Amino acid sequence: MVRFPNQRLANLFDALQAESLPQEELARRFSVSTRTVRADIHALNAILNGHGAQFILSRGSGYQLKIDDEQSFASLRRQTPRRNRTPRSSAERIPALMVRFLNSAYAFKMEDLADEWYVSRGTLQSDMAEVRDRLARYDLTIETKPRHGMKLFGKESAIRVCLTDLMYSLSLDERDSYLLASGMLPFEILPQLTPTWHHCLAAGGVKLTDEGEQYLALYCAVAIKRIQEGYPLPDLPMEEVDDRIKATSAQLAQLIEPLTGKGFSAAEENYLRIHIAARRVQEINPSAINADDDEALVDYILSYINTHYNYNLQNDAQLRADLLTHIKTMITRVRYQITIPNPLLANIKQHYPMAYDVTLAAVNSWGKYTPYVISENEIGYLVLHIGVGLERHYNIGYQRHPQVLLVCDSGNSTVRMIQAMLARKYPQIAVTQVISLREYDKLAALEEDFVISTVRLCEKNKPVMVLAPFPSDYQLEQLGKLVLVDRTRPYMLEKFFAEEHFMIVDRPMTQQALFKQVCAQLKREGVVGKDFYPSVVEREAIVSTLLGEGIALPHSLGLLARQTVIYTILAPQGIPWGDNETAYVIFLLAINKTDYEEAMAIYELFVTFVRERSMPRLRDSQDFADFKAVAIDSLSRV
């Protein structure tokens, strides 16, 4: 059996089997230098030398796997790596601890678990803070009794949702995992469900996304295991759903009941209906939506954004319809603590920072008047709708929408799929025309900004981006660099950044002390009023304003400044920011309502700094002139 010297080599081996990747992309993914990547490739090739395969560097595409002996390499792939018998890192111990508590009928002692996992009791105790915090999101608590140990308490429905979320996150992670090897989660039940799963939903006329179907199947696997172990759901109030969902849930209940060995109660079927309703893709006209909570929340969000940020989206019928469609099922989810994953949340925060802030502020304000708690994942989906609405109505000229020529010879369905993906990922792209490869060859020159093609082309006078029908993250990132070109950003830097609003913190400082000092200066200058500092503190308390890569954007709830100022703080020693995070470059935003149109372009400056990984160079600037030179250089690369 081949053993890799470290986990990074194993992960690198897996990544390069899936696709060809250049050195720079591998360095970014694994947070190492390109020199380390080359050393790792050399080590992998030494291991693979006796198995008929090598990784070679191909100009233009990167490292790719070359197999000389298919039979020898196939035997290598058949060798199953040794599964982890104990969780060896905090990242593995925390979910493993959660599953232990969720599955345990009795209290257990931390000392016994420490002996089983070959770690100290202190190590497990340090992990418990994060475990308690994650479980608290589901209203689950851990109680400790002397001489007995620790035990989990909470609703059965919450336990099931937490277990399902853990299974879903593991299903997205292809790495070897202690939990996958331990059998503590009921993955083995899925093959008995999935063969007829899609047919049951389709026959009932209920449409779910692929992720929705997968999550529903995982929940049913958890429900079967819990019923088998003697943990049925208590009676629930009957949720009103339409006849199609009732018929589908009844059919799925018939499929599930034999697997439980104990029957499937009316309460179980009712909760299954709720899960289906919460994930159903709505295909209804806005006039058919008539739920007071849904209408009230949409009205409140759009009104709040107009009042506090000066963006009037209240008359956008398309945006209102999209929000109503999402919120209709969202209300069901938050009422019953049903979570949905949002794998794009981090990207949404970075690509739609302005929309994220205005949506977060509106939802948080609404939350003060309702018992519902809306998660960040849900807010992220609302942000996408708000972000598109802002772009639709406030195309203010700071960035010309890219004009794109699409070249495709794969048929109409492929064209439609690529256009839908572009509209979803980069709605600012304007596809001027779709032509074939033969038509492209006849063109002498192009008027568009660049070309997107499904096959490799010779460049004419504009760059060509080759995009697969199902593009990789790397391809989308490369496309983003073409889409987000903006030559006006240096102008924005000149307009809103000034030396008198620049500071280097060369001593330890807390976040609160920094806010007090900077806001006090802005208040003395008449830039902000007395309500600005409390609003900045309140906004930071909701969710950390760390954008990524050590760059933070503290700001108020709403556009409260009397004039727009960006206060730049460089902290070479770092300032503690949020949960175990550190900020080194901080931009405190004071934006006036009259500059609401420019606010979106201001946020794009910081997105560029994150994308270009400019933080170390910005942090190490010696003065304002040095900072400005580094900033202009970073912005000009896009």
Secondary structure, DSSP 8 states (H G I E B T S, - for coil): ----SSHHHHHHHHHHHH--B-HHHHHHHHT--HHHHHHHHHHHHHHHGGGTEEEEEETTTEEEEEES-HHHHHHHHHS-----SS--SHHHHHHHHHHHHHH-SS-B-HHHHHHHHT--HHHHHHHHHHHHHHHHTTT-EEEEETTTEEEEES-HHHHHHHHHHHHHHHHH--S--HHHHHT-S-GGGHHHHGGGHHHHHHHTT--B-HHHHHHHHHHHHHHHHHHHTT------------HHHHHHHHHHHHHHHHHHSS---HHHHHHHHHHHHHHB-----GGG---HHHHHHHHHHHHHHHHHH----TT-HHHHHHHHHHHHHHHHHHHTT-----TTHHHHHHHSHHHHHHHHHHHHHHHTTSS----HHHHHHHHHHHHHHHHHH---SSS---EEEEE--S-HHHHHHHHHHHHHH-TT-EEEEEE-HHHHHH-S---SSEEEESS-----SS-EEE--SS--HHHHHHHHHHHT--TTHHHHHHHH--GGGEEE--S---HHHHHHHHHHHHHHTTSS-TTHHHHHHHHHHHS--EEETTEE--B-SS---SS-EEEEEEEEEEEE-SSS-EEEEEEEEE--GGGHHHHHHHHHHHHHHHHTT-HHHHHT--SHHHHHHHHHHHHHT-
